[in-house]
Amino acid sequence: MTSTQLLSAQTIATAPEGSRETLTNIQKGFGFIPNLMATFANSPAVLNGYLALDSFFQKTSFKPAERELILLAASVENECGYCTAAHSMIAKNMLKVPADLVAAIRAGHLEGDDRLTVLAATVRLIVRHRGNLPQADVDRFLAAGFTPDQLIEVLLGIALKTISNYTDHLFHPTLDAAFASEK
């Protein structure tokens, strides 16, 4: 059995009891159930744990666009096509992040001292080096106006994306039509 056969995307009707209410709320909020969430729904603990972690990430000191760029940069560095597409669409279409910045994050062209560029570069470096960020990069992050508290808050976003990125790698959920333009 291959990993693509191990778990299928669940619906409200087919999901375990502990995932049904959560899927119903996701459908109400998004207008559909993203296939990644439908894959999480195989385990109520994973689905609800992921969303709980996300709710804490929403409470960090980062602005909505900054949080989205953290999620995008981690997804790009982890080579997660599903999440890269989803977060690109959300960043550009819902949060009005400039398309050229989204493209730069996706391409890895993160030079300069612009605050958002430094944030994305820092996230990618933390992921790439498994948390072993050189002091010069810590100094660059702080010089861009971020705080040490925000450096640890970045880790919460990376943890969130590690769950979804690795789910994509292991189970290959189909990219939803809502995100397909950013593939």
QUIUR-V153253 format. One line per field, one symbol per residue. phi: phi as a letter, one per 30 degrees, with the letter a starting at -180 (. if undefined). psi: psi as a letter, one per 20 degrees, with the letter a starting at -180 (. if undefined). Layout:
phi=???
psi=???
This chain:
phi=.dddcdbcdccedcdeedcddddddddddciaceeddddedebeddedddddddddddcddddeddddddddddddddhcdedddddddddddcchdeeddedddddicccjceedddedddedddddchiddeedddddddddjdcedddddedddddeddddddddddbhddddedcedce
psi=prhiigpqpqrhhiqqgiiggghghgggghiroqhghhghihohggghgghgghhhhhjriqrghgghhggggggghjlogghggghggggghhikpphhgghgghijnlqrjpghgggggggghgghjlimpqhhhghgghhijrrhhhghhhhghggghgghghgghhilqppqhhihij.
